[in-house]
Amino acid sequence: MGNDLAIAVYGIAKNEKANVARWSACTLGADTRLVLDTGSTDGTVGELRKKRVTVHEATITPWRFDLAFNMALALLPADITVCVRLDLDEELPKGWVQQVRAAWQKDTTSLLHPYAWKLHADGTPSTLMHRNYIHARHGYCWRGPAHEVLLWQGDGSEVRPTCDLLVKHHHTPGKSRPRIVETLQRACAEYPGDSRWVFYYGRELYYTNDYDQARATLRRYLEMNRTFHEERCDALRFLARMEPDLRARQHTLMLACVENPGRRDPWGDLVDCSYELKDWEMLLMAARRALAITDRGWYTSDGVFWGEHLHDYYSIAAYHAGKIETARTQVLLALGYAPTNRQLRENAVQWMGLKDADLPAVTGGV
């Protein structure tokens, strides 16, 4: 359809002043840019208007993400063809308008595009997932008080071709999450047969240290959903973290590995638990399995398992199992990630029998 498309970028905001400059810069080229502000007190509204972004203000009580996004969507001009939902802490790439125009066809309802949930320090993607937040102006609505989903309600079938347009998420440390536990509890009540919100509710209860409720909720999720292996793996990992008995925790983590054996994180958790148990043979097996996996995959992938950590524990287990050459190889691989780590260097020399000359050189000392 090309140049016939009228494109809008929309989002919601509350106290996002620090992100306004990046958001407004990356959305240039859209025919309409609109933000619904839900109660900022830090000057977000004024900064957006300085950047010539259309801003509407609303109070939503009780809070729901779907209502906020549906309100923002409804405020867009009716003649818009394509909408791009973009949170204030997200960024579109250069040339995004041309990418949308090239990918959008006459029967397209939304575009499936890569989304970088986590970034490396240099800004390159660390954890990728896919979303369809580039969608038609009509026929869609948001559903769910929290962790909302885009729901097709238009005529005919949903058509979602893929494109390479990469949206990046910039994590904001300390960013508040408005009454998220209560909001997810309401979602579970509204959609009692939908395991999606049960999982998110259980996860949030874990984050807020309500372990009794979290255990019961995550177990209920596992009873409800028998097929979503990535999410079941995470539910079991959360349950394991709340298990004080190390042997029981190890057993639960083995179940997590069974659910998603091609993912590094459950094997990494099993490495950590086996280290606490001094179960060196189990640790060696889990470390080998973990390190054989090179695709970070699922968006909750934990960065700790992609550096020196697994090699460090692998080397210690190998030493205790009498596999000295393996221990030396692994400690050197760990030092390749963290050459200034004093403990790793001491382990290599004192326990693995290596010499300082064998270790990676470090300028300026350690």
C-alpha positions as YAML, in Angstrom:
chain: A
units: angstrom
residues:
- id: 1
  name: MET
  ca: [0.00, 0.00, 0.00]
- id: 2
  name: GLY
  ca: [3.05, 2.22, 0.40]
- id: 3
  name: ASN
  ca: [2.53, 5.95, 0.67]
- id: 4
  name: ASP
  ca: [-1.27, 5.63, 1.05]
- id: 5
  name: LEU
  ca: [-0.82, 4.67, 4.69]
- id: 6
  name: ALA
  ca: [-1.59, 7.16, 7.44]
- id: 7
  name: ILE
  ca: [0.53, 6.11, 10.42]
- id: 8
  name: ALA
  ca: [0.06, 6.99, 14.09]
- id: 9
  name: VAL
  ca: [2.24, 6.30, 17.12]
- id: 10
  name: TYR
  ca: [0.43, 6.19, 20.44]
- id: 11
  name: GLY
  ca: [1.18, 5.40, 24.06]
- id: 12
  name: ILE
  ca: [0.35, 6.11, 27.67]
- id: 13
  name: ALA
  ca: [2.53, 7.86, 30.23]
- id: 14
  name: LYS
  ca: [2.89, 8.68, 33.88]
- id: 15
  name: ASN
  ca: [6.02, 10.46, 35.10]
- id: 16
  name: GLU
  ca: [8.07, 9.66, 31.98]
- id: 17
  name: LYS
  ca: [9.82, 13.03, 31.56]
- id: 18
  name: ALA
  ca: [13.25, 11.38, 31.37]
- id: 19
  name: ASN
  ca: [12.15, 9.35, 28.32]
- id: 20
  name: VAL
  ca: [10.36, 12.10, 26.36]
- id: 21
  name: ALA
  ca: [13.33, 13.27, 24.28]
- id: 22
  name: ARG
  ca: [14.19, 9.79, 22.97]
- id: 23
  name: TRP
  ca: [10.54, 8.87, 22.37]
- id: 24
  name: SER
  ca: [9.72, 12.07, 20.50]
- id: 25
  name: ALA
  ca: [12.89, 11.84, 18.39]
- id: 26
  name: CYS
  ca: [12.33, 8.25, 17.28]
- id: 27
  name: THR
  ca: [8.64, 8.81, 16.41]
- id: 28
  name: LEU
  ca: [9.29, 11.64, 13.95]
- id: 29
  name: GLY
  ca: [7.79, 10.76, 10.58]
- id: 30
  name: ALA
  ca: [4.46, 9.57, 11.95]
- id: 31
  name: ASP
  ca: [1.38, 11.39, 10.70]
- id: 32
  name: THR
  ca: [0.04, 11.51, 14.28]
- id: 33
  name: ARG
  ca: [1.79, 11.17, 17.63]
- id: 34
  name: LEU
  ca: [-0.49, 10.86, 20.65]
- id: 35
  name: VAL
  ca: [0.07, 10.15, 24.34]
- id: 36
  name: LEU
  ca: [-2.54, 9.68, 27.04]
- id: 37
  name: ASP
  ca: [-1.10, 10.95, 30.31]
- id: 38
  name: THR
  ca: [-2.62, 9.33, 33.40]
- id: 39
  name: GLY
  ca: [-1.45, 11.66, 36.14]
- id: 40
  name: SER
  ca: [2.15, 12.80, 35.70]
- id: 41
  name: THR
  ca: [3.58, 15.20, 38.27]
- id: 42
  name: ASP
  ca: [7.10, 15.53, 36.85]
- id: 43
  name: GLY
  ca: [6.45, 17.73, 33.81]
- id: 44
  name: THR
  ca: [5.94, 14.92, 31.30]
- id: 45
  name: VAL
  ca: [2.92, 16.63, 29.72]
- id: 46
  name: GLY
  ca: [4.73, 19.92, 29.14]
- id: 47
  name: GLU
  ca: [7.78, 18.23, 27.66]
- id: 48
  name: LEU
  ca: [5.67, 16.20, 25.25]
- id: 49
  name: ARG
  ca: [3.78, 19.26, 24.09]
- id: 50
  name: LYS
  ca: [7.07, 21.11, 23.52]
- id: 51
  name: LYS
  ca: [7.91, 18.28, 21.11]
- id: 52
  name: ARG
  ca: [4.57, 18.81, 19.31]
- id: 53
  name: VAL
  ca: [3.10, 15.54, 20.56]
- id: 54
  name: THR
  ca: [-0.68, 15.55, 21.07]
- id: 55
  name: VAL
  ca: [-1.37, 14.90, 24.75]
- id: 56
  name: HIS
  ca: [-4.67, 14.02, 26.43]
- id: 57
  name: GLU
  ca: [-5.03, 13.64, 30.18]
- id: 58
  name: ALA
  ca: [-7.23, 11.19, 32.08]
- id: 59
  name: THR
  ca: [-7.63, 9.66, 35.52]
- id: 60
  name: ILE
  ca: [-8.34, 5.92, 35.50]
- id: 61
  name: THR
  ca: [-9.63, 4.45, 38.75]
- id: 62
  name: PRO
  ca: [-9.28, 1.61, 39.47]
- id: 63
  name: TRP
  ca: [-6.21, 1.38, 37.29]
- id: 64
  name: ARG
  ca: [-6.27, -0.86, 34.21]
- id: 65
  name: PHE
  ca: [-3.77, -0.92, 31.35]
- id: 66
  name: ASP
  ca: [-6.30, -2.08, 28.78]
- id: 67
  name: LEU
  ca: [-8.63, 0.84, 29.49]
- id: 68
  name: ALA
  ca: [-5.76, 3.31, 29.20]
- id: 69
  name: PHE
  ca: [-4.53, 1.92, 25.88]
- id: 70
  name: ASN
  ca: [-8.05, 1.59, 24.47]
- id: 71
  name: MET
  ca: [-8.72, 5.20, 25.41]
- id: 72
  name: ALA
  ca: [-5.53, 6.33, 23.67]
- id: 73
  name: LEU
  ca: [-6.46, 4.25, 20.61]
- id: 74
  name: ALA
  ca: [-9.96, 5.74, 20.52]
- id: 75
  name: LEU
  ca: [-8.52, 9.28, 20.58]
- id: 76
  name: LEU
  ca: [-6.58, 8.71, 17.33]
- id: 77
  name: PRO
  ca: [-8.07, 10.20, 14.14]
- id: 78
  name: ALA
  ca: [-10.48, 7.81, 12.42]
- id: 79
  name: ASP
  ca: [-8.65, 8.06, 9.09]
- id: 80
  name: ILE
  ca: [-5.42, 6.54, 10.47]
- id: 81
  name: THR
  ca: [-4.55, 3.25, 8.74]
- id: 82
  name: VAL
  ca: [-1.74, 1.84, 10.89]
- id: 83
  name: CYS
  ca: [-1.13, 2.31, 14.61]
- id: 84
  name: VAL
  ca: [2.15, 1.73, 16.41]
- id: 85
  name: ARG
  ca: [1.85, 1.28, 20.16]
- id: 86
  name: LEU
  ca: [5.06, 2.54, 21.72]
- id: 87
  name: ASP
  ca: [5.62, 2.95, 25.44]
- id: 88
  name: LEU
  ca: [7.67, 5.94, 26.54]
- id: 89
  name: ASP
  ca: [10.60, 3.71, 27.51]
- id: 90
  name: GLU
  ca: [10.70, 2.08, 24.06]
- id: 91
  name: GLU
  ca: [12.44, 3.15, 20.85]
- id: 92
  name: LEU
  ca: [11.77, 2.76, 17.15]
- id: 93
  name: PRO
  ca: [14.72, 2.31, 14.75]
- id: 94
  name: LYS
  ca: [15.76, 4.79, 12.10]
- id: 95
  name: GLY
  ca: [13.84, 4.22, 8.89]
- id: 96
  name: TRP
  ca: [10.89, 2.63, 10.69]
- id: 97
  name: VAL
  ca: [8.28, 4.49, 8.60]
- id: 98
  name: GLN
  ca: [9.71, 3.07, 5.37]
- id: 99
  name: GLN
  ca: [9.81, -0.43, 6.92]
- id: 100
  name: VAL
  ca: [6.14, -0.24, 7.89]
- id: 101
  name: ARG
  ca: [5.12, 1.03, 4.45]
- id: 102
  name: ALA
  ca: [7.09, -1.73, 2.73]
- id: 103
  name: ALA
  ca: [5.70, -4.53, 4.92]
- id: 104
  name: TRP
  ca: [2.04, -3.48, 5.11]
- id: 105
  name: GLN
  ca: [-0.19, -5.09, 2.48]
- id: 106
  name: LYS
  ca: [-3.87, -4.54, 1.65]
- id: 107
  name: ASP
  ca: [-5.09, -7.45, 3.82]
- id: 108
  name: THR
  ca: [-2.63, -6.94, 6.71]
- id: 109
  name: THR
  ca: [-4.18, -6.54, 10.16]
- id: 110
  name: SER
  ca: [-0.94, -6.35, 12.16]
- id: 111
  name: LEU
  ca: [2.80, -6.84, 11.73]
- id: 112
  name: LEU
  ca: [4.76, -9.34, 13.81]
- id: 113
  name: HIS
  ca: [8.08, -7.70, 14.66]
- id: 114
  name: PRO
  ca: [11.11, -8.36, 16.90]
- id: 115
  name: TYR
  ca: [11.17, -6.72, 20.31]
- id: 116
  name: ALA
  ca: [14.31, -6.38, 22.45]
- id: 117
  name: TRP
  ca: [13.09, -6.77, 26.02]
- id: 118
  name: LYS
  ca: [16.63, -6.52, 27.42]
- id: 119
  name: LEU
  ca: [19.71, -4.77, 26.01]
- id: 120
  name: HIS
  ca: [23.45, -5.19, 26.43]
- id: 121
  name: ALA
  ca: [25.43, -2.20, 27.69]
- id: 122
  name: ASP
  ca: [26.25, -1.28, 24.07]
- id: 123
  name: GLY
  ca: [22.55, -1.15, 23.14]
- id: 124
  name: THR
  ca: [22.46, -4.39, 21.17]
- id: 125
  name: PRO
  ca: [19.64, -6.86, 21.96]
- id: 126
  name: SER
  ca: [20.20, -9.25, 24.85]
- id: 127
  name: THR
  ca: [16.78, -10.90, 24.94]
- id: 128
  name: LEU
  ca: [14.46, -10.93, 21.92]
- id: 129
  name: MET
  ca: [10.78, -11.74, 21.67]
- id: 130
  name: HIS
  ca: [8.12, -10.95, 19.04]
- id: 131
  name: ARG
  ca: [5.10, -8.68, 19.26]
- id: 132
  name: ASN
  ca: [2.37, -7.45, 16.94]
- id: 133
  name: TYR
  ca: [2.04, -3.92, 18.34]
- id: 134
  name: ILE
  ca: [1.97, -2.46, 14.82]
- id: 135
  name: HIS
  ca: [-1.68, -2.91, 13.96]
- id: 136
  name: ALA
  ca: [-4.67, -1.65, 12.02]
- id: 137
  name: ARG
  ca: [-6.56, 1.36, 13.40]
- id: 138
  name: HIS
  ca: [-9.87, -0.52, 13.35]
- id: 139
  name: GLY
  ca: [-10.70, -4.07, 14.46]
- id: 140
  name: TYR
  ca: [-8.40, -4.29, 17.47]
- id: 141
  name: CYS
  ca: [-8.77, -3.64, 21.18]
- id: 142
  name: TRP
  ca: [-6.67, -4.28, 24.27]
- id: 143
  name: ARG
  ca: [-7.85, -6.84, 26.81]
- id: 144
  name: GLY
  ca: [-6.74, -7.36, 30.41]
- id: 145
  name: PRO
  ca: [-6.20, -5.04, 33.39]
- id: 146
  name: ALA
  ca: [-2.47, -5.89, 33.36]
- id: 147
  name: HIS
  ca: [-0.19, -7.73, 30.92]
- id: 148
  name: GLU
  ca: [-2.80, -6.78, 28.37]
- id: 149
  name: VAL
  ca: [-3.08, -8.50, 25.00]
- id: 150
  name: LEU
  ca: [-4.07, -7.12, 21.61]
- id: 151
  name: LEU
  ca: [-7.32, -8.79, 20.57]
- id: 152
  name: TRP
  ca: [-8.60, -8.99, 16.98]
- id: 153
  name: GLN
  ca: [-12.34, -8.35, 16.77]
- id: 154
  name: GLY
  ca: [-12.60, -7.25, 13.14]
- id: 155
  name: ASP
  ca: [-14.28, -8.88, 10.19]
- id: 156
  name: GLY
  ca: [-12.53, -11.80, 8.56]
- id: 157
  name: SER
  ca: [-9.29, -13.45, 9.62]
- id: 158
  name: GLU
  ca: [-6.34, -11.85, 11.34]
- id: 159
  name: VAL
  ca: [-3.36, -11.50, 8.94]
- id: 160
  name: ARG
  ca: [0.02, -10.97, 10.63]
- id: 161
  name: PRO
  ca: [3.00, -10.95, 8.27]
- id: 162
  name: THR
  ca: [6.46, -10.58, 9.77]
- id: 163
  name: CYS
  ca: [8.85, -7.68, 9.36]
- id: 164
  name: ASP
  ca: [12.34, -6.91, 10.66]
- id: 165
  name: LEU
  ca: [11.45, -3.67, 12.47]
- id: 166
  name: LEU
  ca: [13.21, -3.94, 15.85]
- id: 167
  name: VAL
  ca: [11.65, -2.09, 18.81]
- id: 168
  name: LYS
  ca: [13.98, -1.65, 21.80]
- id: 169
  name: HIS
  ca: [12.93, -1.46, 25.43]
- id: 170
  name: HIS
  ca: [15.07, 0.71, 27.73]
- id: 171
  name: HIS
  ca: [14.69, -0.47, 31.31]
- id: 172
  name: THR
  ca: [14.09, 2.34, 33.80]
- id: 173
  name: PRO
  ca: [15.50, 1.39, 37.26]
- id: 174
  name: GLY
  ca: [13.07, 1.98, 40.09]
- id: 175
  name: LYS
  ca: [10.09, 2.58, 37.81]
- id: 176
  name: SER
  ca: [6.90, 2.06, 39.80]
- id: 177
  name: ARG
  ca: [4.28, -0.51, 38.79]
- id: 178
  name: PRO
  ca: [0.85, 0.86, 39.75]
- id: 179
  name: ARG
  ca: [-0.95, -1.50, 42.13]
- id: 180
  name: ILE
  ca: [0.04, -4.43, 39.94]
- id: 181
  name: VAL
  ca: [-0.87, -7.20, 42.41]
- id: 182
  name: GLU
  ca: [-4.41, -5.90, 42.84]
- id: 183
  name: THR
  ca: [-4.74, -5.35, 39.11]
- id: 184
  name: LEU
  ca: [-3.69, -8.92, 38.32]
- id: 185
  name: GLN
  ca: [-5.99, -10.29, 41.00]
- id: 186
  name: ARG
  ca: [-8.83, -8.49, 39.24]
- id: 187
  name: ALA
  ca: [-7.73, -9.97, 35.89]
- id: 188
  name: CYS
  ca: [-7.90, -13.48, 37.35]
- id: 189
  name: ALA
  ca: [-11.42, -12.79, 38.58]
- id: 190
  name: GLU
  ca: [-12.52, -11.39, 35.22]
- id: 191
  name: TYR
  ca: [-11.01, -14.24, 33.19]
- id: 192
  name: PRO
  ca: [-11.15, -17.25, 35.56]
- id: 193
  name: GLY
  ca: [-10.47, -19.79, 32.83]
- id: 194
  name: ASP
  ca: [-7.44, -18.02, 31.36]
- id: 195
  name: SER
  ca: [-4.18, -19.34, 32.83]
- id: 196
  name: ARG
  ca: [-2.20, -16.40, 31.44]
- id: 197
  name: TRP
  ca: [-3.23, -14.01, 34.20]
- id: 198
  name: VAL
  ca: [-2.91, -16.71, 36.86]
- id: 199
  name: PHE
  ca: [0.76, -17.10, 35.93]
- id: 200
  name: TYR
  ca: [1.43, -13.35, 36.03]
- id: 201
  name: TYR
  ca: [-0.43, -13.03, 39.33]
- id: 202
  name: GLY
  ca: [1.61, -15.82, 40.89]
- id: 203
  name: ARG
  ca: [4.84, -14.30, 39.59]
- id: 204
  name: GLU
  ca: [3.95, -10.91, 41.02]
- id: 205
  name: LEU
  ca: [3.09, -12.43, 44.39]
- id: 206
  name: TYR
  ca: [6.57, -13.98, 44.38]
- id: 207
  name: TYR
  ca: [8.14, -10.60, 43.60]
- id: 208
  name: THR
  ca: [6.29, -9.06, 46.56]
- id: 209
  name: ASN
  ca: [7.42, -11.89, 48.89]
- id: 210
  name: ASP
  ca: [3.90, -13.25, 49.47]
- id: 211
  name: TYR
  ca: [5.22, -16.78, 49.17]
- id: 212
  name: ASP
  ca: [2.22, -18.70, 50.51]
- id: 213
  name: GLN
  ca: [-0.13, -17.10, 48.01]
- id: 214
  name: ALA
  ca: [2.49, -17.31, 45.25]
- id: 215
  name: ARG
  ca: [2.94, -21.06, 45.75]
- id: 216
  name: ALA
  ca: [-0.80, -21.72, 45.67]
- id: 217
  name: THR
  ca: [-1.31, -19.54, 42.61]
- id: 218
  name: LEU
  ca: [1.59, -20.99, 40.60]
- id: 219
  name: ARG
  ca: [0.47, -24.53, 41.41]
- id: 220
  name: ARG
  ca: [-3.01, -23.62, 40.22]
- id: 221
  name: TYR
  ca: [-1.44, -22.31, 37.00]
- id: 222
  name: LEU
  ca: [0.38, -25.62, 36.45]
- id: 223
  name: GLU
  ca: [-2.92, -27.47, 36.82]
- id: 224
  name: MET
  ca: [-4.62, -25.13, 34.34]
- id: 225
  name: ASN
  ca: [-1.95, -25.04, 31.63]
- id: 226
  name: ARG
  ca: [-0.32, -28.29, 30.51]
- id: 227
  name: THR
  ca: [1.07, -27.19, 27.14]
- id: 228
  name: PHE
  ca: [2.87, -23.80, 27.41]
- id: 229
  name: HIS
  ca: [6.26, -25.30, 28.26]
- id: 230
  name: GLU
  ca: [8.26, -22.06, 28.40]
- id: 231
  name: GLU
  ca: [5.88, -20.51, 30.92]
- id: 232
  name: ARG
  ca: [5.50, -23.76, 32.89]
- id: 233
  name: CYS
  ca: [9.29, -23.82, 33.16]
- id: 234
  name: ASP
  ca: [9.26, -20.34, 34.71]
- id: 235
  name: ALA
  ca: [6.47, -21.28, 37.12]
- id: 236
  name: LEU
  ca: [8.53, -24.24, 38.35]
- id: 237
  name: ARG
  ca: [11.61, -22.05, 38.70]
- id: 238
  name: PHE
  ca: [9.67, -19.61, 40.89]
- id: 239
  name: LEU
  ca: [8.37, -22.50, 43.00]
- id: 240
  name: ALA
  ca: [11.91, -23.82, 43.39]
- id: 241
  name: ARG
  ca: [13.17, -20.46, 44.64]
- id: 242
  name: MET
  ca: [10.55, -20.55, 47.40]
- id: 243
  name: GLU
  ca: [11.47, -24.10, 48.46]
- id: 244
  name: PRO
  ca: [13.70, -24.08, 51.59]
- id: 245
  name: ASP
  ca: [14.66, -27.76, 51.35]
- id: 246
  name: LEU
  ca: [17.54, -28.03, 48.89]
- id: 247
  name: ARG
  ca: [16.76, -31.58, 47.76]
- id: 248
  name: ALA
  ca: [13.14, -30.65, 47.09]
- id: 249
  name: ARG
  ca: [14.34, -27.54, 45.25]
- id: 250
  name: GLN
  ca: [16.68, -29.66, 43.13]
- id: 251
  name: HIS
  ca: [13.81, -32.00, 42.23]
- id: 252
  name: THR
  ca: [11.58, -29.08, 41.20]
- id: 253
  name: LEU
  ca: [14.36, -27.66, 39.04]
- id: 254
  name: MET
  ca: [14.75, -31.01, 37.30]
- id: 255
  name: LEU
  ca: [11.06, -30.77, 36.42]
- id: 256
  name: ALA
  ca: [11.70, -27.26, 35.04]
- id: 257
  name: CYS
  ca: [14.49, -28.67, 32.86]
- id: 258
  name: VAL
  ca: [12.13, -31.37, 31.57]
- id: 259
  name: GLU
  ca: [9.58, -28.69, 30.63]
- id: 260
  name: ASN
  ca: [12.06, -26.70, 28.57]
- id: 261
  name: PRO
  ca: [15.32, -28.63, 28.05]
- id: 262
  name: GLY
  ca: [16.49, -26.33, 25.25]
- id: 263
  name: ARG
  ca: [16.69, -23.29, 27.51]
- id: 264
  name: ARG
  ca: [19.79, -22.47, 29.55]
- id: 265
  name: ASP
  ca: [18.12, -20.91, 32.62]
- id: 266
  name: PRO
  ca: [16.61, -24.00, 34.33]
- id: 267
  name: TRP
  ca: [19.90, -25.85, 33.89]
- id: 268
  name: GLY
  ca: [21.70, -22.83, 35.37]
- id: 269
  name: ASP
  ca: [19.36, -22.84, 38.36]
- id: 270
  name: LEU
  ca: [20.08, -26.55, 38.77]
- id: 271
  name: VAL
  ca: [23.82, -25.76, 38.73]
- id: 272
  name: ASP
  ca: [23.37, -23.23, 41.54]
- id: 273
  name: CYS
  ca: [21.25, -25.58, 43.66]
- id: 274
  name: SER
  ca: [23.66, -28.49, 43.14]
- id: 275
  name: TYR
  ca: [26.54, -26.22, 44.18]
- id: 276
  name: GLU
  ca: [24.78, -25.52, 47.49]
- id: 277
  name: LEU
  ca: [24.27, -29.28, 47.94]
- id: 278
  name: LYS
  ca: [27.86, -30.03, 46.90]
- id: 279
  name: ASP
  ca: [26.34, -32.49, 44.45]
- id: 280
  name: TRP
  ca: [29.26, -32.30, 42.05]
- id: 281
  name: GLU
  ca: [28.14, -34.97, 39.58]
- id: 282
  name: MET
  ca: [24.71, -33.34, 39.15]
- id: 283
  name: LEU
  ca: [26.41, -29.95, 38.77]
- id: 284
  name: LEU
  ca: [28.74, -31.26, 36.07]
- id: 285
  name: MET
  ca: [25.83, -32.70, 34.10]
- id: 286
  name: ALA
  ca: [23.72, -29.54, 34.42]
- id: 287
  name: ALA
  ca: [26.62, -27.24, 33.51]
- id: 288
  name: ARG
  ca: [27.41, -29.27, 30.39]
- id: 289
  name: ARG
  ca: [23.76, -29.13, 29.32]
- id: 290
  name: ALA
  ca: [23.51, -25.41, 30.04]
- id: 291
  name: LEU
  ca: [26.66, -24.43, 28.17]
- id: 292
  name: ALA
  ca: [25.65, -26.48, 25.12]
- id: 293
  name: ILE
  ca: [22.68, -24.10, 24.64]
- id: 294
  name: THR
  ca: [23.65, -20.99, 22.67]
- id: 295
  name: ASP
  ca: [20.26, -19.42, 21.92]
- id: 296
  name: ARG
  ca: [19.02, -17.09, 24.67]
- id: 297
  name: GLY
  ca: [15.48, -17.61, 23.47]
- id: 298
  name: TRP
  ca: [12.72, -16.84, 25.98]
- id: 299
  name: TYR
  ca: [12.43, -13.21, 27.13]
- id: 300
  name: THR
  ca: [13.01, -13.98, 30.85]
- id: 301
  name: SER
  ca: [16.49, -15.34, 30.15]
- id: 302
  name: ASP
  ca: [18.79, -14.46, 33.05]
- id: 303
  name: GLY
  ca: [22.04, -12.70, 32.09]
- id: 304
  name: VAL
  ca: [23.99, -14.32, 34.94]
- id: 305
  name: PHE
  ca: [24.09, -17.59, 33.02]
- id: 306
  name: TRP
  ca: [25.76, -16.03, 29.96]
- id: 307
  name: GLY
  ca: [29.04, -14.92, 31.51]
- id: 308
  name: GLU
  ca: [31.63, -16.41, 33.82]
- id: 309
  name: HIS
  ca: [29.23, -17.87, 36.40]
- id: 310
  name: LEU
  ca: [28.56, -21.31, 34.90]
- id: 311
  name: HIS
  ca: [32.21, -21.83, 33.94]
- id: 312
  name: ASP
  ca: [33.25, -20.90, 37.49]
- id: 313
  name: TYR
  ca: [30.94, -23.44, 39.13]
- id: 314
  name: TYR
  ca: [31.79, -26.03, 36.46]
- id: 315
  name: SER
  ca: [35.48, -25.65, 37.30]
- id: 316
  name: ILE
  ca: [34.87, -26.05, 41.05]
- id: 317
  name: ALA
  ca: [32.74, -29.16, 40.55]
- id: 318
  name: ALA
  ca: [35.30, -30.66, 38.18]
- id: 319
  name: TYR
  ca: [38.05, -30.06, 40.74]
- id: 320
  name: HIS
  ca: [36.09, -31.82, 43.49]
- id: 321
  name: ALA
  ca: [35.28, -34.68, 41.10]
- id: 322
  name: GLY
  ca: [38.99, -35.13, 40.36]
- id: 323
  name: LYS
  ca: [38.72, -33.85, 36.77]
- id: 324
  name: ILE
  ca: [41.63, -31.39, 37.00]
- id: 325
  name: GLU
  ca: [42.12, -30.73, 33.28]
- id: 326
  name: THR
  ca: [38.41, -29.92, 32.90]
- id: 327
  name: ALA
  ca: [38.65, -27.66, 35.96]
- id: 328
  name: ARG
  ca: [41.56, -25.76, 34.40]
- id: 329
  name: THR
  ca: [39.78, -25.39, 31.07]
- id: 330
  name: GLN
  ca: [36.64, -24.06, 32.72]
- id: 331
  name: VAL
  ca: [38.35, -21.59, 35.04]
- id: 332
  name: LEU
  ca: [40.21, -20.15, 32.05]
- id: 333
  name: LEU
  ca: [36.92, -19.80, 30.17]
- id: 334
  name: ALA
  ca: [35.48, -18.01, 33.22]
- id: 335
  name: LEU
  ca: [38.46, -15.66, 33.29]
- id: 336
  name: GLY
  ca: [37.87, -14.94, 29.62]
- id: 337
  name: TYR
  ca: [34.65, -13.22, 30.72]
- id: 338
  name: ALA
  ca: [36.03, -11.70, 33.94]
- id: 339
  name: PRO
  ca: [39.83, -11.42, 33.74]
- id: 340
  name: THR
  ca: [40.05, -9.11, 36.78]
- id: 341
  name: ASN
  ca: [38.04, -11.39, 39.10]
- id: 342
  name: ARG
  ca: [40.40, -11.95, 42.02]
- id: 343
  name: GLN
  ca: [38.64, -15.07, 43.33]
- id: 344
  name: LEU
  ca: [38.78, -16.75, 39.92]
- id: 345
  name: ARG
  ca: [42.50, -16.00, 39.61]
- id: 346
  name: GLU
  ca: [43.19, -17.35, 43.10]
- id: 347
  name: ASN
  ca: [41.22, -20.51, 42.35]
- id: 348
  name: ALA
  ca: [43.15, -21.02, 39.13]
- id: 349
  name: VAL
  ca: [46.54, -20.77, 40.85]
- id: 350
  name: GLN
  ca: [45.89, -22.24, 44.31]
- id: 351
  name: TRP
  ca: [43.53, -25.07, 43.41]
- id: 352
  name: MET
  ca: [43.84, -25.75, 39.69]
- id: 353
  name: GLY
  ca: [47.65, -25.64, 39.62]
- id: 354
  name: LEU
  ca: [47.91, -22.95, 36.95]
- id: 355
  name: LYS
  ca: [50.60, -20.29, 36.93]
- id: 356
  name: ASP
  ca: [50.06, -16.54, 36.68]
- id: 357
  name: ALA
  ca: [51.59, -16.67, 33.20]
- id: 358
  name: ASP
  ca: [48.81, -19.06, 32.13]
- id: 359
  name: LEU
  ca: [46.06, -16.57, 33.05]
- id: 360
  name: PRO
  ca: [44.69, -13.73, 30.87]
- id: 361
  name: ALA
  ca: [46.84, -10.63, 31.18]
- id: 362
  name: VAL
  ca: [45.28, -7.73, 33.06]
- id: 363
  name: THR
  ca: [46.57, -4.19, 32.63]
- id: 364
  name: GLY
  ca: [46.70, -2.20, 35.84]
- id: 365
  name: GLY
  ca: [46.55, -5.27, 38.12]
- id: 366
  name: VAL
  ca: [43.62, -6.82, 39.96]
...
